[in-house]
Amino acid sequence: MPPKHNPLGLSALQLKTLTLLQELARHPETSTRNEETGEILITVIPHPHGNHVHIGRRLVMSRDATGMRNGAVWQALDRKGLARSMFPLGIALTPEGMGYDTGCRDEILLGSDH
């Protein structure tokens, strides 16, 4: 039986935010891995640039990134065991958070246009 998509019942905003945090966690300029716990601390949250946000070489429309600075979204991810919120200073993704299949990566992470 295939794994259930979104088994924790995250909202659309929470799924998008987790997707973007997972991408930020892949870049050493925006994150630091704790080898002891497996968590990845994200302390650099990019600001919108017009109607989009840059994450590494990827581009995200600003409308899909509204949860990146939303304390309630960070707390929801914390409650579900996917992250540890230190809003507004940073957020640490747990190994479960890094491995959670949001199903929206290809929809919101676009190739960079510049």
C-alpha positions, 0 to 999 in steps of 0.5 A: 500500500503506498504511503498516504499523501499528507498524513498529518493533515497540513493545510495548503499554506503549511504544505507550501511553507514546509516545501520552502523551508525544505528548500532553504535547508538544502543550502548552506548559506541559509541553514546549518545542520546539527549533526547530533540531532539531525535538525537543520536550523534555518536562520535566513528567510529571504525577502520578496523581490517584487512578486517573487522570492529567490531560494538558491537558484529557484524562484517562488511566487510571493503568494506561495511564500506568505507562510515563511514569516507567519508565526502561526504556521511555524507553530503548527509545523512545530506541533506536528513534530516537523520543526522547532519554531524560534519565531521570528529568529529561526526555525529548525526542521526535524528529520521528519520535517525534511522527509515529509512529502508535501506534494507541491515542490514542483508546483511552487519551486520554479526555475530562476528567471535571472 
